Amino acid sequence: MQKKKKMLAVDDNTDNNAIVEELFGDHCDLRTATTGEKALEIVQTFRPDVVLLDIMMPGMDGYEVCRRLREQPAFEDIKILMVTAKGALEDRVKGYEVGANDFITKPFEEENILESVEFFV
């Protein structure tokens, strides 16, 4: 039997985390966090295969979370997908500069997020 992939969804909006839980909860081992700080804490022991990471969060934003994850060689294989309402080119460039693998624009269509995540897991 194939082991379930691990996913961490990070969004300060609990409704968005609930949507991700509904979409992926039966298909992977899913954890959620509502702050960047909590996400970094969870990653230390959970070691997800993919992180769905909101950019705009109070305190530590998604760019900083991504940058901190990429600083640690133990986490270099984690796929990071920025999930954001920020769709401007400069936002994407900044995300790629800190180590994001891809972007999913909010509000997302169920089919689009499923396809994007499937590509990375």
N, C-alpha and C positions, 0 to 999 in steps of 0.2 A: 504494500500500500504506500502510495506517495505521501510524503509529509506535507501538511498544509503550509503554504507560504505565510510569512508574517508581515503584517501591515500596521503602521502607526499613522493615524490621522490626527493632525494638529490644527485646530481652529478654535478661536475664542468664542465662536458662535456654536452653542451646543446643538442647535437645529441642524447645522451643516454636518456635525459629527454624527448625528442621528441618521441623516440621509446616507452617509458613508457606511454606517453600521447596517442599515437596511440593504444596501447594495452588495456589500462584501462580507458581512458577518457570517454567513453560512459557507463561504468559499475560502476563507483564510482565517488565520489566528490574528484577530484584530484588537488593537489597543487604541485608546484615544487620549488626547491631552488638550487642555484649553489654554495653555501657556507655553512659551518657548522653553522656559526653565524646566517645566515638568516633562516636556518632550525629551530634553537632554538627559534628564534623570532616567526616564523609561528606557531610552536607547542603551544605556550602560548594561542593563541586564537582559532586556528583551531581544535586542539585536534584530530589528526588522529587515526584511528584504527590500521593502519599499516604504517610503514616507510620503504621505500627502500633506503638504505643508502650506498653510495660509501665510501670506506675506504680512498683511496688516493686522497686527495684534498689539495690545498694550504691553508695555515693558519691552521685552526682547522680541523683535520682529523676525519674520521668517528668513530674511537675508542673513541675519546674525546667527540663527540656529543652523542654517545650512553651512555658513562659513566655519562655525565651531565643529560641526560634524566632519567636514572635509579636512580640518587640521589634524584629525586623529586617524592614523593609518588603519586602525582596526575597523573603521567604518567606511573605508573607501569603496567597498562594493555595494553599499546601500544605494538604491535608486531613489532620487529625490525629485518629486514632481511638485512644483509650486502650483497651488490652487488659489487663484486670485481674481479680483475684479480689476486689477491693474493690468491692462493689456497693451500699454504703450511700448514701443520699441526699446526705449531706455530702461524700462522696468525689466524686460526680458534680458537685455544685455547685462544688467546688474545681476540678475539671477544666475545667468550662465557664468559670469565672472566669479561668483562665490561658490559655484559647483553644482547648480541644479542640472538635472538631466532633461527636464521638459517642463512645459507649462500647460495647465488646464484653466481656462477662463471661466469665471463665475458670471452669471449663473450657468452651470453646466447642464448639458443634456445627459441623461442617464447613459445613452448609447455611447457618447463621446468619452465619458470618464471610464466606462467599462473597457473600451478599446484602448485607451491610453494606458491604463493600468495593466491590461492583459499583455501588452507589448513588453512591459518591464518585469513581469513576474513569470 
